[in-house]
Amino acid sequence: MSPGPAWTFRPLAEIQKDWLQRGIVKDREVVFYCGTGWRSSLACLVARQLRYARVRNYDGGIFAWSARGGPLTEGARAWPASSVRHPT
């Protein structure tokens, strides 16, 4: 998104270039997630516009995942699900 009075999407070509540089390619399954699922749903929408066929959104986000006891890892570090604060 581009900041401003009316937050707007960046041009699709710019998003596509950025994603390709990050290894987000059309021939692989892509699952987007965020804290609660609404921001990642926007990424899903963009991916569909870019003709990504195997794209999904993790509904509920990391908060729902950790509430179910799902493991949280980053590189070699891991946190128990109980360390995530859930929205009230």
CNS distance restraints for C-alpha pairs under 8 A (distance, minus, plus):
assign (resid   1 and name CA) (resid   7 and name CA) 6.28 0.50 0.50
assign (resid   1 and name CA) (resid   8 and name CA) 5.42 0.50 0.50
assign (resid   1 and name CA) (resid   9 and name CA) 4.41 0.50 0.50
assign (resid   1 and name CA) (resid  10 and name CA) 5.49 0.50 0.50
assign (resid   2 and name CA) (resid   7 and name CA) 5.66 0.50 0.50
assign (resid   2 and name CA) (resid   8 and name CA) 5.32 0.50 0.50
assign (resid   2 and name CA) (resid   9 and name CA) 5.89 0.50 0.50
assign (resid   2 and name CA) (resid  10 and name CA) 5.74 0.50 0.50
assign (resid   3 and name CA) (resid   7 and name CA) 5.09 0.50 0.50
assign (resid   3 and name CA) (resid   8 and name CA) 7.08 0.50 0.50
assign (resid   4 and name CA) (resid   8 and name CA) 7.79 0.50 0.50
assign (resid  10 and name CA) (resid  14 and name CA) 6.68 0.50 0.50
assign (resid  10 and name CA) (resid  15 and name CA) 6.61 0.50 0.50
assign (resid  11 and name CA) (resid  15 and name CA) 6.47 0.50 0.50
assign (resid  12 and name CA) (resid  16 and name CA) 6.06 0.50 0.50
assign (resid  12 and name CA) (resid  46 and name CA) 7.57 0.50 0.50
assign (resid  12 and name CA) (resid  50 and name CA) 7.22 0.50 0.50
assign (resid  13 and name CA) (resid  17 and name CA) 6.20 0.50 0.50
assign (resid  14 and name CA) (resid  18 and name CA) 6.26 0.50 0.50
assign (resid  15 and name CA) (resid  19 and name CA) 6.11 0.50 0.50
assign (resid  16 and name CA) (resid  20 and name CA) 6.12 0.50 0.50
assign (resid  16 and name CA) (resid  50 and name CA) 7.42 0.50 0.50
assign (resid  17 and name CA) (resid  21 and name CA) 6.32 0.50 0.50
assign (resid  18 and name CA) (resid  22 and name CA) 6.45 0.50 0.50
assign (resid  19 and name CA) (resid  23 and name CA) 6.25 0.50 0.50
assign (resid  19 and name CA) (resid  24 and name CA) 4.95 0.50 0.50
assign (resid  19 and name CA) (resid  25 and name CA) 7.14 0.50 0.50
assign (resid  20 and name CA) (resid  24 and name CA) 5.28 0.50 0.50
assign (resid  20 and name CA) (resid  25 and name CA) 5.83 0.50 0.50
assign (resid  24 and name CA) (resid  28 and name CA) 7.76 0.50 0.50
assign (resid  24 and name CA) (resid  30 and name CA) 7.26 0.50 0.50
assign (resid  25 and name CA) (resid  52 and name CA) 7.99 0.50 0.50
assign (resid  26 and name CA) (resid  51 and name CA) 7.68 0.50 0.50
assign (resid  26 and name CA) (resid  52 and name CA) 5.07 0.50 0.50
assign (resid  26 and name CA) (resid  53 and name CA) 6.96 0.50 0.50
assign (resid  26 and name CA) (resid  54 and name CA) 7.52 0.50 0.50
assign (resid  27 and name CA) (resid  52 and name CA) 7.85 0.50 0.50
assign (resid  27 and name CA) (resid  54 and name CA) 7.77 0.50 0.50
assign (resid  28 and name CA) (resid  54 and name CA) 6.79 0.50 0.50
assign (resid  29 and name CA) (resid  54 and name CA) 4.72 0.50 0.50
assign (resid  29 and name CA) (resid  55 and name CA) 5.81 0.50 0.50
assign (resid  29 and name CA) (resid  56 and name CA) 7.98 0.50 0.50
assign (resid  30 and name CA) (resid  54 and name CA) 6.27 0.50 0.50
assign (resid  30 and name CA) (resid  55 and name CA) 4.78 0.50 0.50
assign (resid  30 and name CA) (resid  56 and name CA) 6.33 0.50 0.50
assign (resid  31 and name CA) (resid  55 and name CA) 5.84 0.50 0.50
assign (resid  31 and name CA) (resid  56 and name CA) 4.77 0.50 0.50
assign (resid  31 and name CA) (resid  57 and name CA) 5.54 0.50 0.50
assign (resid  31 and name CA) (resid  58 and name CA) 6.62 0.50 0.50
assign (resid  32 and name CA) (resid  40 and name CA) 5.33 0.50 0.50
assign (resid  32 and name CA) (resid  41 and name CA) 7.46 0.50 0.50
assign (resid  32 and name CA) (resid  43 and name CA) 6.93 0.50 0.50
assign (resid  32 and name CA) (resid  44 and name CA) 6.78 0.50 0.50
assign (resid  32 and name CA) (resid  55 and name CA) 7.76 0.50 0.50
assign (resid  32 and name CA) (resid  56 and name CA) 6.30 0.50 0.50
assign (resid  32 and name CA) (resid  57 and name CA) 4.89 0.50 0.50
assign (resid  32 and name CA) (resid  58 and name CA) 6.17 0.50 0.50
assign (resid  33 and name CA) (resid  37 and name CA) 5.95 0.50 0.50
assign (resid  33 and name CA) (resid  39 and name CA) 7.82 0.50 0.50
assign (resid  33 and name CA) (resid  40 and name CA) 5.03 0.50 0.50
assign (resid  33 and name CA) (resid  41 and name CA) 7.91 0.50 0.50
assign (resid  33 and name CA) (resid  57 and name CA) 6.05 0.50 0.50
assign (resid  33 and name CA) (resid  58 and name CA) 5.23 0.50 0.50
assign (resid  33 and name CA) (resid  59 and name CA) 7.64 0.50 0.50
assign (resid  33 and name CA) (resid  61 and name CA) 5.32 0.50 0.50
assign (resid  33 and name CA) (resid  62 and name CA) 6.90 0.50 0.50
assign (resid  34 and name CA) (resid  38 and name CA) 7.47 0.50 0.50
assign (resid  34 and name CA) (resid  39 and name CA) 6.32 0.50 0.50
assign (resid  34 and name CA) (resid  40 and name CA) 5.52 0.50 0.50
assign (resid  34 and name CA) (resid  61 and name CA) 5.09 0.50 0.50
assign (resid  34 and name CA) (resid  62 and name CA) 6.11 0.50 0.50
assign (resid  35 and name CA) (resid  60 and name CA) 7.52 0.50 0.50
assign (resid  35 and name CA) (resid  61 and name CA) 4.85 0.50 0.50
assign (resid  35 and name CA) (resid  62 and name CA) 4.98 0.50 0.50
assign (resid  35 and name CA) (resid  63 and name CA) 5.79 0.50 0.50
assign (resid  36 and name CA) (resid  59 and name CA) 7.33 0.50 0.50
assign (resid  36 and name CA) (resid  60 and name CA) 4.71 0.50 0.50
assign (resid  36 and name CA) (resid  61 and name CA) 4.13 0.50 0.50
assign (resid  36 and name CA) (resid  62 and name CA) 6.38 0.50 0.50
assign (resid  36 and name CA) (resid  63 and name CA) 6.00 0.50 0.50
assign (resid  36 and name CA) (resid  64 and name CA) 7.21 0.50 0.50
assign (resid  37 and name CA) (resid  41 and name CA) 6.15 0.50 0.50
assign (resid  37 and name CA) (resid  57 and name CA) 7.13 0.50 0.50
assign (resid  37 and name CA) (resid  58 and name CA) 6.36 0.50 0.50
assign (resid  37 and name CA) (resid  59 and name CA) 5.16 0.50 0.50
assign (resid  37 and name CA) (resid  60 and name CA) 4.86 0.50 0.50
assign (resid  37 and name CA) (resid  61 and name CA) 4.43 0.50 0.50
assign (resid  37 and name CA) (resid  62 and name CA) 7.92 0.50 0.50
assign (resid  38 and name CA) (resid  42 and name CA) 6.88 0.50 0.50
assign (resid  39 and name CA) (resid  43 and name CA) 6.88 0.50 0.50
assign (resid  40 and name CA) (resid  44 and name CA) 6.28 0.50 0.50
assign (resid  40 and name CA) (resid  57 and name CA) 6.27 0.50 0.50
assign (resid  40 and name CA) (resid  58 and name CA) 7.77 0.50 0.50
assign (resid  41 and name CA) (resid  45 and name CA) 6.25 0.50 0.50
assign (resid  41 and name CA) (resid  57 and name CA) 5.83 0.50 0.50
assign (resid  42 and name CA) (resid  46 and name CA) 6.35 0.50 0.50
assign (resid  43 and name CA) (resid  47 and name CA) 6.13 0.50 0.50
assign (resid  44 and name CA) (resid  48 and name CA) 6.21 0.50 0.50
assign (resid  44 and name CA) (resid  55 and name CA) 6.56 0.50 0.50
assign (resid  44 and name CA) (resid  56 and name CA) 6.46 0.50 0.50
assign (resid  44 and name CA) (resid  57 and name CA) 6.24 0.50 0.50
assign (resid  45 and name CA) (resid  49 and name CA) 6.34 0.50 0.50
assign (resid  46 and name CA) (resid  50 and name CA) 6.24 0.50 0.50
assign (resid  47 and name CA) (resid  51 and name CA) 6.34 0.50 0.50
assign (resid  47 and name CA) (resid  52 and name CA) 5.33 0.50 0.50
assign (resid  47 and name CA) (resid  55 and name CA) 7.00 0.50 0.50
assign (resid  48 and name CA) (resid  52 and name CA) 5.37 0.50 0.50
assign (resid  48 and name CA) (resid  53 and name CA) 7.07 0.50 0.50
assign (resid  48 and name CA) (resid  55 and name CA) 7.44 0.50 0.50
assign (resid  59 and name CA) (resid  64 and name CA) 7.92 0.50 0.50
assign (resid  60 and name CA) (resid  64 and name CA) 4.91 0.50 0.50
assign (resid  60 and name CA) (resid  65 and name CA) 7.33 0.50 0.50
assign (resid  61 and name CA) (resid  65 and name CA) 6.39 0.50 0.50
assign (resid  62 and name CA) (resid  66 and name CA) 6.00 0.50 0.50
assign (resid  63 and name CA) (resid  67 and name CA) 6.02 0.50 0.50
assign (resid  63 and name CA) (resid  84 and name CA) 7.28 0.50 0.50
assign (resid  63 and name CA) (resid  85 and name CA) 7.68 0.50 0.50
assign (resid  63 and name CA) (resid  86 and name CA) 5.71 0.50 0.50
assign (resid  63 and name CA) (resid  87 and name CA) 7.61 0.50 0.50
assign (resid  64 and name CA) (resid  68 and name CA) 6.33 0.50 0.50
assign (resid  65 and name CA) (resid  69 and name CA) 6.69 0.50 0.50
assign (resid  65 and name CA) (resid  70 and name CA) 5.34 0.50 0.50
assign (resid  66 and name CA) (resid  70 and name CA) 4.89 0.50 0.50
assign (resid  66 and name CA) (resid  71 and name CA) 6.88 0.50 0.50
assign (resid  66 and name CA) (resid  72 and name CA) 7.35 0.50 0.50
assign (resid  66 and name CA) (resid  81 and name CA) 4.76 0.50 0.50
assign (resid  66 and name CA) (resid  82 and name CA) 7.27 0.50 0.50
assign (resid  66 and name CA) (resid  84 and name CA) 6.90 0.50 0.50
assign (resid  67 and name CA) (resid  81 and name CA) 6.92 0.50 0.50
assign (resid  67 and name CA) (resid  82 and name CA) 7.80 0.50 0.50
assign (resid  67 and name CA) (resid  86 and name CA) 7.65 0.50 0.50
assign (resid  69 and name CA) (resid  81 and name CA) 5.46 0.50 0.50
assign (resid  69 and name CA) (resid  82 and name CA) 7.71 0.50 0.50
assign (resid  70 and name CA) (resid  81 and name CA) 6.30 0.50 0.50
assign (resid  71 and name CA) (resid  78 and name CA) 7.46 0.50 0.50
assign (resid  71 and name CA) (resid  79 and name CA) 7.10 0.50 0.50
assign (resid  71 and name CA) (resid  80 and name CA) 6.37 0.50 0.50
assign (resid  71 and name CA) (resid  81 and name CA) 6.00 0.50 0.50
assign (resid  72 and name CA) (resid  78 and name CA) 5.66 0.50 0.50
assign (resid  72 and name CA) (resid  79 and name CA) 5.36 0.50 0.50
assign (resid  72 and name CA) (resid  80 and name CA) 6.51 0.50 0.50
assign (resid  72 and name CA) (resid  81 and name CA) 6.36 0.50 0.50
assign (resid  73 and name CA) (resid  77 and name CA) 5.66 0.50 0.50
assign (resid  73 and name CA) (resid  78 and name CA) 4.20 0.50 0.50
assign (resid  73 and name CA) (resid  79 and name CA) 6.27 0.50 0.50
assign (resid  74 and name CA) (resid  78 and name CA) 6.26 0.50 0.50
assign (resid  79 and name CA) (resid  83 and name CA) 6.61 0.50 0.50
assign (resid  80 and name CA) (resid  84 and name CA) 7.96 0.50 0.50
